[in-house]
């Protein structure tokens, strides 16, 4: 399946981020780089793999130090680094809190604040 076909099947468009949101897993206190976010989920990069199906709470912080905590399920995880390089795992996370997916919910509010920044 092509990237365009994958994008077409998403319920919510993804927003590319340029270091506008910093993230951490709450239980592991592991920093994550939020690459894209939508009402339904996010793409993150980490230095360690996440098991598919695992559920994690993520604390996301904007440049103004406002924070949002969201829970998501790992849908896929793959090493995106070239052979021989330090691993960089790209992970797809689907939010599990249905209220967060509403445009007026936590994710919608976060996306609106990113657009205003």
The first five atom37 places (N, CA, C, CB, O) and aatype in JSON, in Angstrom:
{
  "aatype": [20, 20, 20, 20, 20, 20, 20, 20, 20, 20, 20, 20, 20, 20, 20, 20, 20, 20, 20, 20, 20, 20, 20, 20, 20, 20, 20, 20, 20, 20, 20, 20, 20, 20, 20, 20, 20, 20, 20, 20, 20, 20, 20, 20, 20, 20, 20, 20, 20, 20, 20, 20, 20, 20, 20, 20, 20, 20, 20, 20, 20, 20, 20, 20, 20, 20, 20, 20, 20, 20, 20, 20, 20, 20, 20, 20, 20, 20, 20, 20, 20, 20, 20, 20, 20, 20, 20, 20, 20, 20, 20, 20, 20, 20, 20, 20, 20, 20, 20, 20, 20, 20, 20, 20, 20, 20, 20, 20, 20, 20, 20, 20, 20, 20, 20, 20, 20],
  "atom_mask": [
    [1, 1, 1, 1, 1],
    [1, 1, 1, 1, 1],
    [1, 1, 1, 1, 1],
    [1, 1, 1, 1, 1],
    [1, 1, 1, 1, 1],
    [1, 1, 1, 1, 1],
    [1, 1, 1, 1, 1],
    [1, 1, 1, 1, 1],
    [1, 1, 1, 1, 1],
    [1, 1, 1, 1, 1],
    [1, 1, 1, 1, 1],
    [1, 1, 1, 1, 1],
    [1, 1, 1, 1, 1],
    [1, 1, 1, 1, 1],
    [1, 1, 1, 1, 1],
    [1, 1, 1, 1, 1],
    [1, 1, 1, 1, 1],
    [1, 1, 1, 1, 1],
    [1, 1, 1, 1, 1],
    [1, 1, 1, 1, 1],
    [1, 1, 1, 1, 1],
    [1, 1, 1, 1, 1],
    [1, 1, 1, 1, 1],
    [1, 1, 1, 1, 1],
    [1, 1, 1, 1, 1],
    [1, 1, 1, 1, 1],
    [1, 1, 1, 1, 1],
    [1, 1, 1, 1, 1],
    [1, 1, 1, 1, 1],
    [1, 1, 1, 1, 1],
    [1, 1, 1, 1, 1],
    [1, 1, 1, 1, 1],
    [1, 1, 1, 1, 1],
    [1, 1, 1, 1, 1],
    [1, 1, 1, 1, 1],
    [1, 1, 1, 1, 1],
    [1, 1, 1, 1, 1],
    [1, 1, 1, 1, 1],
    [1, 1, 1, 1, 1],
    [1, 1, 1, 1, 1],
    [1, 1, 1, 1, 1],
    [1, 1, 1, 1, 1],
    [1, 1, 1, 1, 1],
    [1, 1, 1, 1, 1],
    [1, 1, 1, 1, 1],
    [1, 1, 1, 1, 1],
    [1, 1, 1, 1, 1],
    [1, 1, 1, 1, 1],
    [1, 1, 1, 1, 1],
    [1, 1, 1, 1, 1],
    [1, 1, 1, 1, 1],
    [1, 1, 1, 1, 1],
    [1, 1, 1, 1, 1],
    [1, 1, 1, 1, 1],
    [1, 1, 1, 1, 1],
    [1, 1, 1, 1, 1],
    [1, 1, 1, 1, 1],
    [1, 1, 1, 1, 1],
    [1, 1, 1, 1, 1],
    [1, 1, 1, 1, 1],
    [1, 1, 1, 1, 1],
    [1, 1, 1, 1, 1],
    [1, 1, 1, 1, 1],
    [1, 1, 1, 1, 1],
    [1, 1, 1, 1, 1],
    [1, 1, 1, 1, 1],
    [1, 1, 1, 1, 1],
    [1, 1, 1, 1, 1],
    [1, 1, 1, 1, 1],
    [1, 1, 1, 1, 1],
    [1, 1, 1, 1, 1],
    [1, 1, 1, 1, 1],
    [1, 1, 1, 1, 1],
    [1, 1, 1, 1, 1],
    [1, 1, 1, 1, 1],
    [1, 1, 1, 1, 1],
    [1, 1, 1, 1, 1],
    [1, 1, 1, 1, 1],
    [1, 1, 1, 1, 1],
    [1, 1, 1, 1, 1],
    [1, 1, 1, 1, 1],
    [1, 1, 1, 1, 1],
    [1, 1, 1, 1, 1],
    [1, 1, 1, 1, 1],
    [1, 1, 1, 1, 1],
    [1, 1, 1, 1, 1],
    [1, 1, 1, 1, 1],
    [1, 1, 1, 1, 1],
    [1, 1, 1, 1, 1],
    [1, 1, 1, 1, 1],
    [1, 1, 1, 1, 1],
    [1, 1, 1, 1, 1],
    [1, 1, 1, 1, 1],
    [1, 1, 1, 1, 1],
    [1, 1, 1, 1, 1],
    [1, 1, 1, 1, 1],
    [1, 1, 1, 1, 1],
    [1, 1, 1, 1, 1],
    [1, 1, 1, 1, 1],
    [1, 1, 1, 1, 1],
    [1, 1, 1, 1, 1],
    [1, 1, 1, 1, 1],
    [1, 1, 1, 1, 1],
    [1, 1, 1, 1, 1],
    [1, 1, 1, 1, 1],
    [1, 1, 1, 1, 1],
    [1, 1, 1, 1, 1],
    [1, 1, 1, 1, 1],
    [1, 1, 1, 1, 1],
    [1, 1, 1, 1, 1],
    [1, 1, 1, 1, 1],
    [1, 1, 1, 1, 1],
    [1, 1, 1, 1, 1],
    [1, 1, 1, 1, 1],
    [1, 1, 1, 1, 1],
    [1, 1, 1, 1, 1],
    [1, 1, 1, 1, 1]
  ],
  "atom_positions": [
    [[0.84, -1.18, 0.0], [0.0, 0.0, 0.0], [0.89, 1.24, 0.0], [-0.96, 0.0, 1.22], [1.85, 1.31, 0.76]],
    [[0.58, 2.2, -0.82], [1.39, 3.41, -0.92], [1.08, 4.34, 0.23], [1.15, 4.12, -2.26], [0.06, 4.2, 0.91]],
    [[1.97, 5.31, 0.47], [1.74, 6.3, 1.52], [0.47, 7.09, 1.24], [2.94, 7.25, 1.65], [-0.27, 7.42, 2.16]],
    [[0.23, 7.4, -0.04], [-0.99, 8.15, -0.4], [-2.23, 7.34, -0.06], [-0.98, 8.52, -1.89], [-3.21, 7.88, 0.44]],
    [[-2.2, 6.05, -0.34], [-3.35, 5.2, -0.03], [-3.56, 5.11, 1.48], [-3.17, 3.79, -0.62], [-4.69, 5.1, 1.95]],
    [[-2.46, 5.04, 2.24], [-2.57, 5.0, 3.69], [-3.19, 6.29, 4.2], [-1.2, 4.77, 4.34], [-4.07, 6.26, 5.06]],
    [[-2.73, 7.44, 3.68], [-3.29, 8.72, 4.09], [-4.77, 8.81, 3.77], [-2.54, 9.87, 3.43], [-5.54, 9.36, 4.55]],
    [[-5.18, 8.26, 2.6], [-6.57, 8.33, 2.19], [-7.49, 7.55, 3.12], [-6.72, 7.83, 0.79], [-8.66, 7.9, 3.25]],
    [[-6.98, 6.5, 3.76], [-7.85, 5.69, 4.6], [-7.91, 6.2, 6.04], [-7.39, 4.26, 4.59], [-8.67, 5.66, 6.84]],
    [[-7.16, 7.2, 6.38], [-7.2, 7.76, 7.73], [-8.49, 8.55, 7.92], [-5.97, 8.67, 7.99], [-8.96, 9.24, 7.01]],
    [[-9.05, 8.44, 9.12], [-10.27, 9.19, 9.43], [-9.97, 10.67, 9.63], [-10.94, 8.63, 10.69], [-10.81, 11.52, 9.34]],
    [[-8.78, 10.97, 10.12], [-8.41, 12.35, 10.41], [-7.08, 12.67, 9.73], [-8.31, 12.6, 11.93], [-6.16, 11.86, 9.77]],
    [[-6.98, 13.84, 9.09], [-5.71, 14.2, 8.46], [-4.62, 14.39, 9.51], [-5.87, 15.47, 7.62], [-4.88, 14.87, 10.61]],
    [[-3.41, 14.02, 9.15], [-2.28, 14.18, 10.06], [-1.62, 15.53, 9.83], [-1.26, 13.05, 9.88], [-1.6, 16.05, 8.72]],
    [[-1.1, 16.09, 10.9], [-0.42, 17.37, 10.85], [1.06, 17.11, 11.1], [-1.0, 18.38, 11.9], [1.44, 16.52, 12.1]],
    [[1.9, 17.57, 10.15], [3.34, 17.45, 10.31], [3.8, 18.44, 11.37], [4.09, 17.7, 8.95], [3.34, 19.58, 11.4]],
    [[4.69, 18.0, 12.24], [5.18, 18.86, 13.32], [6.67, 19.07, 13.18], [4.84, 18.25, 14.7], [7.41, 18.15, 12.82]],
    [[7.11, 20.27, 13.46], [8.53, 20.59, 13.41], [8.99, 20.92, 14.83], [8.81, 21.77, 12.43], [9.23, 22.09, 15.15]],
    [[9.09, 19.9, 15.66], [9.53, 20.05, 17.05], [8.62, 20.98, 17.85], [10.95, 20.57, 17.1], [9.08, 21.63, 18.79]],
    [[7.35, 21.05, 17.49], [6.42, 21.91, 18.22], [5.86, 21.23, 19.46], [5.29, 22.33, 17.31], [5.39, 21.9, 20.38]],
    [[5.9, 19.9, 19.49], [5.39, 19.15, 20.63], [6.49, 18.21, 21.1], [4.09, 18.35, 20.27], [7.08, 17.48, 20.31]],
    [[6.77, 18.24, 22.4], [7.71, 17.32, 23.01], [6.9, 16.3, 23.79], [8.75, 18.06, 23.94], [5.91, 16.66, 24.43]],
    [[7.31, 15.05, 23.75], [6.54, 14.02, 24.42], [7.38, 13.13, 25.31], [5.84, 13.18, 23.42], [8.59, 13.02, 25.16]],
    [[6.7, 12.48, 26.25], [7.28, 11.49, 27.15], [6.24, 10.41, 27.39], [7.76, 12.13, 28.5], [5.05, 10.7, 27.46]],
    [[6.7, 9.17, 27.53], [5.79, 8.15, 28.04], [5.74, 8.36, 29.54], [6.26, 6.68, 27.66], [6.78, 8.58, 30.18]],
    [[4.55, 8.3, 30.11], [4.39, 8.59, 31.53], [5.05, 7.5, 32.38], [2.91, 8.71, 31.9], [5.84, 7.82, 33.28]],
    [[4.76, 6.24, 32.12], [5.26, 5.16, 32.98], [6.77, 4.94, 32.82], [4.53, 3.88, 32.67], [7.45, 4.6, 33.79]],
    [[7.29, 5.11, 31.62], [8.71, 4.84, 31.36], [9.57, 6.09, 31.45], [8.87, 4.22, 30.0], [10.8, 5.99, 31.5]],
    [[8.95, 7.27, 31.47], [9.65, 8.55, 31.41], [10.67, 8.55, 30.27], [10.35, 8.85, 32.76], [11.81, 8.99, 30.42]],
    [[10.21, 8.04, 29.14], [11.04, 7.95, 27.95], [10.67, 9.09, 27.0], [10.88, 6.57, 27.25], [9.5, 9.22, 26.64]],
    [[11.65, 9.91, 26.59], [11.31, 10.97, 25.64], [10.93, 10.39, 24.28], [12.49, 11.94, 25.48], [11.51, 9.41, 23.82]],
    [[9.94, 11.0, 23.66], [9.51, 10.62, 22.32], [9.46, 11.88, 21.47], [8.12, 9.89, 22.33], [9.14, 12.96, 21.97]],
    [[9.76, 11.74, 20.2], [9.66, 12.86, 19.25], [8.35, 12.67, 18.5], [10.89, 12.92, 18.25], [8.17, 11.68, 17.8]],
    [[7.44, 13.63, 18.64], [6.16, 13.56, 17.94], [6.38, 14.11, 16.54], [5.04, 14.38, 18.71], [6.71, 15.28, 16.36]],
    [[6.2, 13.24, 15.54], [6.46, 13.59, 14.15], [5.19, 14.11, 13.48], [7.01, 12.38, 13.38], [5.22, 15.1, 12.76]],
    [[4.07, 13.42, 13.73], [2.77, 13.8, 13.18], [1.71, 13.54, 14.24], [2.44, 13.0, 11.86], [1.89, 12.71, 15.13]],
    [[0.6, 14.29, 14.14], [-0.52, 14.06, 15.05], [-1.82, 14.32, 14.3], [-0.41, 14.97, 16.32], [-1.87, 15.16, 13.4]],
    [[-2.84, 13.59, 14.67], [-4.19, 13.79, 14.14], [-5.16, 13.54, 15.27], [-4.48, 12.85, 12.9], [-4.75, 13.18, 16.38]],
    [[-6.45, 13.73, 15.02], [-7.44, 13.45, 16.04], [-7.44, 11.98, 16.45], [-8.82, 13.85, 15.56], [-7.83, 11.65, 17.57]],
    [[-7.0, 11.09, 15.56], [-7.04, 9.66, 15.84], [-5.76, 9.05, 16.38], [-7.4, 8.96, 14.63], [-5.8, 7.97, 16.96]],
    [[-4.62, 9.73, 16.19], [-3.38, 9.13, 16.66], [-2.18, 9.99, 16.33], [-3.2, 7.77, 16.07], [-2.31, 11.15, 15.95]],
    [[-1.0, 9.4, 16.49], [0.23, 10.15, 16.23], [1.32, 9.19, 15.79], [0.68, 10.95, 17.47], [1.27, 7.99, 16.06]],
    [[2.3, 9.74, 15.12], [3.52, 9.02, 14.76], [4.63, 9.6, 15.63], [3.85, 9.14, 13.22], [4.8, 10.81, 15.72]],
    [[5.38, 8.7, 16.27], [6.46, 9.14, 17.15], [7.75, 8.43, 16.75], [6.12, 8.86, 18.63], [7.73, 7.4, 16.08]],
    [[8.88, 9.01, 17.19], [10.18, 8.38, 17.02], [10.82, 8.24, 18.39], [11.1, 9.22, 16.06], [10.76, 9.15, 19.22]],
    [[11.44, 7.07, 18.61], [12.13, 6.8, 19.87], [13.4, 6.01, 19.58], [11.21, 6.02, 20.85], [13.64, 5.58, 18.46]],
    [[14.2, 5.85, 20.62], [15.42, 5.05, 20.48], [15.21, 3.61, 20.92], [16.55, 5.68, 21.3], [16.12, 2.79, 20.8]],
    [[14.02, 3.29, 21.42], [13.69, 1.92, 21.82], [12.38, 1.5, 21.16], [13.58, 1.8, 23.39], [11.52, 2.35, 20.9]],
    [[12.23, 0.21, 20.88], [10.98, -0.25, 20.25], [9.85, -0.38, 21.26], [11.2, -1.59, 19.56], [10.08, -0.62, 22.44]],
    [[8.63, -0.21, 20.78], [7.42, -0.45, 21.57], [6.74, -1.7, 21.02], [6.46, 0.79, 21.53], [6.63, -1.85, 19.8]],
    [[6.29, -2.6, 21.89], [5.58, -3.78, 21.39], [4.22, -3.4, 20.81], [5.4, -4.81, 22.52], [3.49, -2.59, 21.39]],
    [[3.89, -3.98, 19.67], [2.58, -3.73, 19.05], [1.5, -4.21, 20.02], [2.45, -4.46, 17.67], [1.59, -5.3, 20.59]],
    [[0.47, -3.38, 20.19], [-0.64, -3.7, 21.09], [-0.49, -3.1, 22.47], [-0.78, -5.17, 21.21], [-1.47, -3.02, 23.22]],
    [[0.72, -2.67, 22.84], [0.93, -2.07, 24.16], [0.18, -0.75, 24.26], [2.44, -1.86, 24.43], [0.07, -0.02, 23.28]],
    [[-0.32, -0.46, 25.44], [-1.04, 0.8, 25.69], [-0.18, 1.63, 26.63], [-2.47, 0.54, 26.31], [0.27, 1.16, 27.68]],
    [[0.04, 2.88, 26.25], [0.87, 3.79, 27.03], [0.17, 5.13, 27.19], [2.25, 3.98, 26.38], [-0.6, 5.56, 26.33]],
    [[0.45, 5.79, 28.31], [0.04, 7.18, 28.51], [1.21, 8.05, 28.06], [-0.37, 7.47, 30.02], [2.36, 7.78, 28.39]],
    [[0.89, 9.08, 27.29], [1.9, 10.0, 26.79], [1.6, 11.4, 27.31], [1.95, 9.99, 25.23], [0.45, 11.85, 27.26]],
    [[2.63, 12.08, 27.81], [2.49, 13.48, 28.21], [3.11, 14.32, 27.1], [3.18, 13.76, 29.61], [4.3, 14.2, 26.81]],
    [[2.28, 15.16, 26.49], [2.73, 16.0, 25.38], [2.81, 17.44, 25.87], [1.78, 15.89, 24.15], [1.88, 17.93, 26.51]],
    [[3.92, 18.11, 25.56], [4.15, 19.47, 26.03], [4.42, 20.37, 24.83], [5.34, 19.51, 27.02], [5.25, 20.07, 23.97]],
    [[3.7, 21.49, 24.8], [3.91, 22.5, 23.76], [5.02, 23.46, 24.18], [2.6, 23.28, 23.47], [5.47, 23.42, 25.33]],
    [[5.44, 24.3, 23.27], [6.48, 25.29, 23.55], [6.13, 26.26, 24.66], [6.78, 26.05, 22.32], [7.02, 26.82, 25.29]],
    [[4.81, 26.46, 24.91], [4.4, 27.36, 25.99], [4.32, 26.63, 27.34], [3.04, 28.0, 25.66], [3.8, 27.18, 28.31]],
    [[4.82, 25.4, 27.39], [4.85, 24.53, 28.57], [3.49, 24.0, 29.0], [5.45, 25.27, 29.71], [3.38, 23.41, 30.07]],
    [[2.45, 24.19, 28.19], [1.16, 23.57, 28.5], [1.26, 22.08, 28.16], [-0.02, 24.26, 27.7], [1.91, 21.71, 27.19]],
    [[0.62, 21.24, 28.96], [0.72, 19.8, 28.76], [-0.65, 19.16, 28.58], [1.44, 19.15, 29.94], [-1.67, 19.67, 29.05]],
    [[-0.65, 18.05, 27.88], [-1.83, 17.22, 27.68], [-1.38, 15.78, 27.84], [-2.5, 17.47, 26.26], [-0.33, 15.39, 27.33]],
    [[-2.17, 14.99, 28.55], [-1.86, 13.57, 28.69], [-2.88, 12.76, 27.92], [-1.84, 13.15, 30.18], [-4.09, 12.92, 28.11]],
    [[-2.39, 11.89, 27.03], [-3.25, 11.07, 26.18], [-2.8, 9.61, 26.26], [-3.2, 11.57, 24.71], [-1.62, 9.32, 26.46]],
    [[-3.76, 8.71, 26.1], [-3.46, 7.28, 26.12], [-3.61, 6.72, 24.72], [-4.39, 6.53, 27.11], [-4.57, 7.03, 24.01]],
    [[-2.64, 5.9, 24.32], [-2.69, 5.35, 22.97], [-2.18, 3.92, 22.91], [-1.89, 6.2, 22.03], [-1.4, 3.48, 23.75]],
    [[-2.64, 3.21, 21.9], [-2.24, 1.82, 21.65], [-1.25, 1.8, 20.48], [-3.48, 0.92, 21.34], [-1.48, 2.44, 19.45]],
    [[-0.16, 1.07, 20.64], [0.85, 0.93, 19.59], [0.28, 0.05, 18.48], [2.17, 0.32, 20.16], [-0.1, -1.1, 18.72]],
    [[0.23, 0.6, 17.28], [-0.32, -0.11, 16.12], [0.78, -0.73, 15.25], [-1.17, 0.83, 15.28], [0.58, -1.78, 14.64]],
    [[1.93, -0.08, 15.2], [3.08, -0.61, 14.47], [4.34, 0.05, 14.99], [2.93, -0.39, 12.93], [4.29, 1.15, 15.55]],
    [[5.46, -0.62, 14.81], [6.75, -0.08, 15.23], [7.82, -0.69, 14.34], [7.04, -0.37, 16.75], [7.87, -1.91, 14.17]],
    [[8.68, 0.16, 13.77], [9.74, -0.36, 12.91], [10.99, 0.5, 13.05], [9.28, -0.41, 11.42], [10.91, 1.69, 13.36]],
    [[12.12, -0.12, 12.83], [13.39, 0.59, 12.87], [13.55, 1.32, 11.54], [14.58, -0.38, 13.15], [13.64, 0.68, 10.48]],
    [[13.6, 2.64, 11.58], [13.69, 3.45, 10.37], [15.12, 3.87, 10.06], [12.81, 4.68, 10.49], [15.36, 4.55, 9.05]],
    [[16.08, 3.49, 10.9], [17.47, 3.89, 10.68], [18.13, 2.99, 9.63], [18.26, 3.83, 12.01], [17.76, 1.82, 9.49]],
    [[19.09, 3.54, 8.9], [19.83, 2.71, 7.94], [20.61, 1.61, 8.67], [20.8, 3.59, 7.09], [20.92, 1.74, 9.86]],
    [[20.93, 0.55, 7.96], [21.7, -0.55, 8.54], [23.01, -0.03, 9.13], [21.99, -1.64, 7.48], [23.71, 0.76, 8.5]],
    [[23.32, -0.47, 10.33], [24.55, -0.07, 10.99], [24.46, 1.23, 11.77], [25.62, 0.06, 9.98], [25.37, 1.55, 12.53]],
    [[23.38, 1.99, 11.61], [23.21, 3.25, 12.33], [22.5, 3.0, 13.66], [22.41, 4.27, 11.47], [21.93, 1.94, 13.88]],
    [[22.56, 3.99, 14.54], [21.82, 3.91, 15.79], [20.34, 3.77, 15.48], [22.09, 5.17, 16.68], [19.8, 4.53, 14.67]],
    [[19.67, 2.8, 16.11], [18.24, 2.59, 15.81], [17.38, 3.81, 16.13], [17.73, 1.4, 16.58], [17.55, 4.46, 17.15]],
    [[16.45, 4.09, 15.24], [15.41, 5.1, 15.45], [14.1, 4.4, 15.08], [15.65, 6.43, 14.58], [13.86, 4.07, 13.92]],
    [[13.27, 4.19, 16.08], [12.03, 3.45, 15.86], [10.88, 4.41, 15.59], [11.71, 2.56, 17.06], [10.6, 5.3, 16.39]],
    [[10.22, 4.21, 14.47], [9.02, 4.97, 14.12], [7.83, 4.13, 14.56], [8.96, 5.3, 12.57], [7.7, 2.97, 14.18]],
    [[6.97, 4.75, 15.36], [5.86, 4.03, 15.98], [4.55, 4.76, 15.7], [6.07, 3.88, 17.49], [4.46, 5.97, 15.87]],
    [[3.55, 4.01, 15.27], [2.21, 4.54, 15.08], [1.38, 4.26, 16.31], [1.55, 3.95, 13.82], [1.28, 3.12, 16.75]],
    [[0.77, 5.3, 16.85], [-0.03, 5.19, 18.07], [-1.45, 5.64, 17.76], [0.58, 6.04, 19.23], [-1.66, 6.71, 17.2]],
    [[-2.42, 4.82, 18.13], [-3.84, 5.17, 17.98], [-4.37, 5.55, 19.35], [-4.67, 3.99, 17.34], [-4.25, 4.78, 20.3]],
    [[-4.96, 6.75, 19.45], [-5.52, 7.17, 20.73], [-6.69, 6.27, 21.1], [-5.96, 8.64, 20.68], [-7.49, 5.9, 20.24]],
    [[-6.79, 5.91, 22.39], [-7.84, 5.01, 22.83], [-8.96, 5.73, 23.57], [-7.27, 3.94, 23.72], [-10.01, 5.14, 23.82]],
    [[-8.77, 6.98, 23.91], [-9.8, 7.77, 24.57], [-10.67, 8.43, 23.5], [-9.18, 8.85, 25.53], [-10.24, 9.38, 22.86]],
    [[-11.88, 7.92, 23.31], [-12.75, 8.44, 22.25], [-13.06, 9.91, 22.41], [-14.04, 7.66, 22.21], [-13.18, 10.62, 21.41]],
    [[-13.19, 10.4, 23.64], [-13.46, 11.83, 23.84], [-12.3, 12.68, 23.36], [-13.74, 12.12, 25.33], [-12.51, 13.8, 22.88]],
    [[-11.09, 12.16, 23.46], [-9.91, 12.91, 23.01], [-9.95, 13.15, 21.52], [-8.63, 12.18, 23.39], [-9.39, 14.13, 21.03]],
    [[-10.62, 12.24, 20.77], [-10.66, 12.33, 19.31], [-11.66, 13.36, 18.8], [-10.99, 10.99, 18.73], [-11.64, 13.7, 17.62]],
    [[-12.53, 13.86, 19.66], [-13.48, 14.88, 19.23], [-12.72, 16.18, 18.95], [-14.59, 15.11, 20.32], [-11.75, 16.49, 19.64]],
    [[-13.16, 16.94, 17.94], [-12.47, 18.21, 17.66], [-12.41, 19.14, 18.87], [-13.17, 18.93, 16.51], [-11.5, 19.97, 18.97]],
    [[-13.37, 19.01, 19.78], [-13.36, 19.86, 20.98], [-12.67, 19.17, 22.15], [-14.79, 20.23, 21.37], [-12.61, 19.73, 23.24]],
    [[-12.13, 17.96, 21.94], [-11.47, 17.2, 23.0], [-10.01, 17.59, 23.15], [-11.58, 15.72, 22.72], [-9.55, 18.59, 22.6]],
    [[-9.29, 16.78, 23.91], [-7.9, 17.07, 24.26], [-7.0, 17.18, 23.03], [-7.37, 16.02, 25.19], [-6.17, 18.09, 22.95]],
    [[-7.14, 16.26, 22.08], [-6.28, 16.29, 20.89], [-6.64, 17.48, 20.01], [-6.41, 14.98, 20.09], [-5.75, 18.17, 19.5]],
    [[-7.93, 17.73, 19.82], [-8.37, 18.87, 19.03], [-7.84, 20.18, 19.6], [-9.89, 18.92, 18.95], [-7.4, 21.06, 18.87]],
    [[-7.9, 20.28, 20.93], [-7.38, 21.48, 21.6], [-5.87, 21.61, 21.37], [-7.69, 21.43, 23.11], [-5.37, 22.71, 21.11]],
    [[-5.16, 20.51, 21.48], [-3.72, 20.51, 21.26], [-3.39, 20.94, 19.83], [-3.12, 19.13, 21.55], [-2.5, 21.76, 19.61]],
    [[-4.1, 20.37, 18.85], [-3.87, 20.72, 17.45], [-4.18, 22.19, 17.2], [-4.74, 19.83, 16.53], [-3.43, 22.86, 16.48]],
    [[-5.24, 22.71, 17.78], [-5.57, 24.13, 17.64], [-4.46, 25.01, 18.2], [-6.9, 24.45, 18.33], [-4.12, 26.03, 17.61]],
    [[-3.91, 24.62, 19.35], [-2.82, 25.41, 19.94], [-1.57, 25.36, 19.07], [-2.51, 24.91, 21.35], [-0.84, 26.35, 19.0]],
    [[-1.3, 24.22, 18.42], [-0.15, 24.12, 17.51], [-0.33, 25.06, 16.34], [0.04, 22.66, 17.01], [0.61, 25.75, 15.93]],
    [[-1.55, 25.11, 15.79], [-1.83, 26.0, 14.65], [-1.65, 27.46, 15.02], [-3.24, 25.77, 14.13], [-1.25, 28.27, 14.18]],
    [[-1.94, 27.82, 16.26], [-1.84, 29.21, 16.7], [-0.41, 29.6, 17.03], [-2.72, 29.45, 17.9], [-0.07, 30.79, 17.05]],
    [[0.44, 28.6, 17.29], [1.83, 28.89, 17.7], [2.65, 29.44, 16.55], [2.5, 27.63, 18.25], [3.83, 29.73, 16.72]]
  ]
}
